[in-house]
Amino acid sequence: MRGRRAPVAGRPSSFLLLLAGLPAVLFALITWQVVADGPLVGLDERVSRALVHPDGASEFLADLGNVQVAVPVLLVAVAYAAHRGRASGAGRWWLPPAAAAVLMALVPALIIPLKILTARPGTPVVAPGTGYYPSGHTATAAIAYGAAVLLLLPRLRARSARCALVAGCLVLVLGVSFGLVRRGYHWPLDVVASWCLCGVLLVALRWVIGRTAPRQ
């Protein structure tokens, strides 16, 4: 009986391609709806009106997506991963932390042009203006906390610790997202679009980290 064909080194698996492809398609669909003022936009505005309730809790959660809060968390993870990688003598130990740092730097380079191109107005809670799509705070939180988790996961052996780390990241990102919508800083679709975009970026980072993992 023939054995299973081993994956080609350096080529993303079909599972990773699927993980990146689905959010990419969804992001394109949402962006089209926002630009064309399609039916999803009307639904989005109705959902926003039902959820908006500015308060101190929503403000606190939204602030967890600030650059001043999220980026230092990633920098600590980058420094730790670089230190441990270099100490272990692993080949290309510098690649995962460098890729995570570059990914964080790419966030404004991707988000700002999209904000300008879509020119979506904000909710009635914020001052008049445009440039709310997609959510920069959501993207900052997703990339900073998500990339930190991807850097730290290979260092954890206990399954419970790995699950706790992933769960903590999800709670943080969802908390930021809820806070932004609840406070009225963003429409729900602004947040969902950032999830999709960052999903693609984090899958790419996961692939880079996988390439540097020791062969079993």
NUDREN-712943 format. One record per residue (C-alpha): residue number from 1; x, y, z. Coordinates in steps of 0.1 Angstrom, whole numbers, padded with zeros to 4 digits, always signed. Example, Ala and Ser with C-alpha at 12.3 -4.5 7.8 and 13.67 -1.06 7.14 Angstrom:
<pts>
PT     i       x       y       z
PT     1   +0123   -0045   +0078
PT     2   +0137   -0011   +0071
</pts>
This chain:
<pts>
PT     i       x       y       z
PT     1   +0000   +0000   +0000
PT     2   +0013   +0034   -0009
PT     3   +0022   +0057   +0019
PT     4   +0009   +0093   +0022
PT     5   +0028   +0118   +0002
PT     6   +0049   +0140   +0024
PT     7   +0042   +0178   +0020
PT     8   +0067   +0196   -0001
PT     9   +0091   +0216   +0021
PT    10   +0083   +0253   +0020
PT    11   +0049   +0249   +0004
PT    12   +0018   +0259   +0025
PT    13   -0005   +0229   +0033
PT    14   -0040   +0228   +0019
PT    15   -0054   +0234   +0054
PT    16   -0034   +0267   +0057
PT    17   -0045   +0278   +0022
PT    18   -0081   +0271   +0032
PT    19   -0077   +0291   +0065
PT    20   -0063   +0320   +0045
PT    21   -0087   +0318   +0016
PT    22   -0120   +0318   +0034
PT    23   -0114   +0351   +0054
PT    24   -0099   +0366   +0022
PT    25   -0131   +0360   +0003
PT    26   -0152   +0372   +0031
PT    27   -0131   +0404   +0034
PT    28   -0136   +0410   -0003
PT    29   -0173   +0405   +0000
PT    30   -0177   +0429   +0030
PT    31   -0155   +0455   +0013
PT    32   -0177   +0454   -0018
PT    33   -0208   +0458   +0003
PT    34   -0194   +0488   +0021
PT    35   -0182   +0505   -0011
PT    36   -0215   +0497   -0029
PT    37   -0237   +0505   +0001
PT    38   -0252   +0471   -0003
PT    39   -0278   +0453   +0019
PT    40   -0252   +0442   +0044
PT    41   -0246   +0478   +0053
PT    42   -0282   +0484   +0062
PT    43   -0282   +0453   +0084
PT    44   -0249   +0464   +0099
PT    45   -0264   +0498   +0109
PT    46   -0294   +0482   +0125
PT    47   -0272   +0458   +0145
PT    48   -0251   +0488   +0156
PT    49   -0281   +0507   +0168
PT    50   -0291   +0477   +0189
PT    51   -0257   +0473   +0204
PT    52   -0244   +0508   +0210
PT    53   -0244   +0518   +0247
PT    54   -0213   +0539   +0256
PT    55   -0201   +0533   +0291
PT    56   -0169   +0529   +0311
PT    57   -0166   +0492   +0305
PT    58   -0168   +0495   +0267
PT    59   -0142   +0523   +0267
PT    60   -0118   +0501   +0287
PT    61   -0122   +0472   +0264
PT    62   -0117   +0494   +0233
PT    63   -0086   +0508   +0248
PT    64   -0070   +0473   +0249
PT    65   -0066   +0477   +0212
PT    66   -0046   +0509   +0215
PT    67   -0010   +0507   +0201
PT    68   +0003   +0518   +0235
PT    69   -0012   +0487   +0251
PT    70   -0011   +0459   +0224
PT    71   +0023   +0465   +0207
PT    72   +0044   +0463   +0240
PT    73   +0028   +0429   +0245
PT    74   +0040   +0417   +0211
PT    75   +0075   +0433   +0217
PT    76   +0079   +0412   +0249
PT    77   +0070   +0381   +0230
PT    78   +0093   +0390   +0201
PT    79   +0122   +0395   +0225
PT    80   +0115   +0363   +0244
PT    81   +0112   +0342   +0212
PT    82   +0145   +0357   +0199
PT    83   +0163   +0351   +0231
PT    84   +0151   +0315   +0234
PT    85   +0157   +0308   +0197
PT    86   +0192   +0321   +0198
PT    87   +0200   +0303   +0230
PT    88   +0188   +0270   +0216
PT    89   +0211   +0273   +0186
PT    90   +0182   +0267   +0162
PT    91   +0187   +0276   +0125
PT    92   +0170   +0308   +0114
PT    93   +0160   +0314   +0150
PT    94   +0156   +0351   +0141
PT    95   +0129   +0345   +0113
PT    96   +0097   +0341   +0134
PT    97   +0103   +0372   +0157
PT    98   +0114   +0393   +0127
PT    99   +0083   +0382   +0107
PT   100   +0060   +0390   +0137
PT   101   +0076   +0425   +0140
PT   102   +0073   +0431   +0102
PT   103   +0036   +0420   +0103
PT   104   +0028   +0445   +0130
PT   105   +0045   +0472   +0110
PT   106   +0023   +0462   +0080
PT   107   -0009   +0469   +0098
PT   108   -0010   +0507   +0093
PT   109   +0004   +0503   +0058
PT   110   -0026   +0481   +0049
PT   111   -0054   +0497   +0070
PT   112   -0048   +0534   +0063
PT   113   -0051   +0531   +0024
PT   114   -0082   +0510   +0029
PT   115   -0097   +0536   +0051
PT   116   -0090   +0563   +0025
PT   117   -0104   +0542   -0004
PT   118   -0136   +0532   +0013
PT   119   -0142   +0565   +0031
PT   120   -0169   +0550   +0053
PT   121   -0186   +0574   +0077
PT   122   -0186   +0566   +0114
PT   123   -0215   +0558   +0137
PT   124   -0238   +0586   +0150
PT   125   -0219   +0584   +0183
PT   126   -0186   +0597   +0169
PT   127   -0178   +0630   +0153
PT   128   -0187   +0634   +0116
PT   129   -0160   +0621   +0093
PT   130   -0149   +0592   +0072
PT   131   -0122   +0565   +0074
PT   132   -0137   +0540   +0098
PT   133   -0134   +0509   +0076
PT   134   -0117   +0486   +0085
PT   135   -0111   +0489   +0123
PT   136   -0075   +0498   +0130
PT   137   -0079   +0491   +0167
PT   138   -0092   +0456   +0160
PT   139   -0064   +0449   +0136
PT   140   -0038   +0461   +0161
PT   141   -0052   +0439   +0188
PT   142   -0056   +0408   +0165
PT   143   -0020   +0411   +0151
PT   144   -0003   +0420   +0183
PT   145   -0019   +0395   +0206
PT   146   -0023   +0368   +0178
PT   147   +0014   +0371   +0167
PT   148   +0025   +0369   +0204
PT   149   +0006   +0337   +0208
PT   150   +0020   +0322   +0177
PT   151   +0055   +0330   +0189
PT   152   +0050   +0316   +0223
PT   153   +0031   +0284   +0214
PT   154   +0062   +0264   +0203
PT   155   +0078   +0271   +0237
PT   156   +0049   +0255   +0256
PT   157   +0048   +0217   +0261
PT   158   +0016   +0213   +0282
PT   159   -0016   +0212   +0262
PT   160   -0035   +0230   +0289
PT   161   -0010   +0259   +0288
PT   162   -0013   +0261   +0250
PT   163   -0051   +0261   +0252
PT   164   -0051   +0287   +0279
PT   165   -0029   +0310   +0258
PT   166   -0051   +0307   +0227
PT   167   -0082   +0312   +0248
PT   168   -0068   +0343   +0264
PT   169   -0059   +0358   +0231
PT   170   -0094   +0351   +0217
PT   171   -0110   +0367   +0248
PT   172   -0088   +0398   +0244
PT   173   -0095   +0403   +0207
PT   174   -0132   +0397   +0212
PT   175   -0132   +0420   +0241
PT   176   -0116   +0448   +0221
PT   177   -0141   +0442   +0193
PT   178   -0171   +0442   +0215
PT   179   -0159   +0474   +0232
PT   180   -0154   +0492   +0199
PT   181   -0189   +0483   +0188
PT   182   -0205   +0489   +0221
PT   183   -0188   +0523   +0225
PT   184   -0198   +0532   +0190
PT   185   -0163   +0537   +0177
PT   186   -0170   +0513   +0148
PT   187   -0197   +0496   +0129
PT   188   -0198   +0458   +0134
PT   189   -0187   +0452   +0098
PT   190   -0156   +0474   +0104
PT   191   -0146   +0449   +0131
PT   192   -0154   +0417   +0112
PT   193   -0135   +0430   +0082
PT   194   -0104   +0434   +0104
PT   195   -0108   +0399   +0117
PT   196   -0108   +0386   +0082
PT   197   -0078   +0406   +0070
PT   198   -0058   +0397   +0101
PT   199   -0068   +0361   +0098
PT   200   -0050   +0360   +0064
PT   201   -0019   +0377   +0079
PT   202   -0017   +0354   +0109
PT   203   -0020   +0323   +0087
PT   204   +0010   +0337   +0068
PT   205   +0029   +0341   +0100
PT   206   +0020   +0306   +0111
PT   207   +0034   +0293   +0079
PT   208   +0067   +0312   +0084
PT   209   +0070   +0298   +0120
PT   210   +0062   +0263   +0107
PT   211   +0091   +0265   +0082
PT   212   +0116   +0271   +0110
PT   213   +0102   +0243   +0133
PT   214   +0126   +0214   +0137
PT   215   +0118   +0183   +0115
PT   216   +0104   +0153   +0134
</pts>
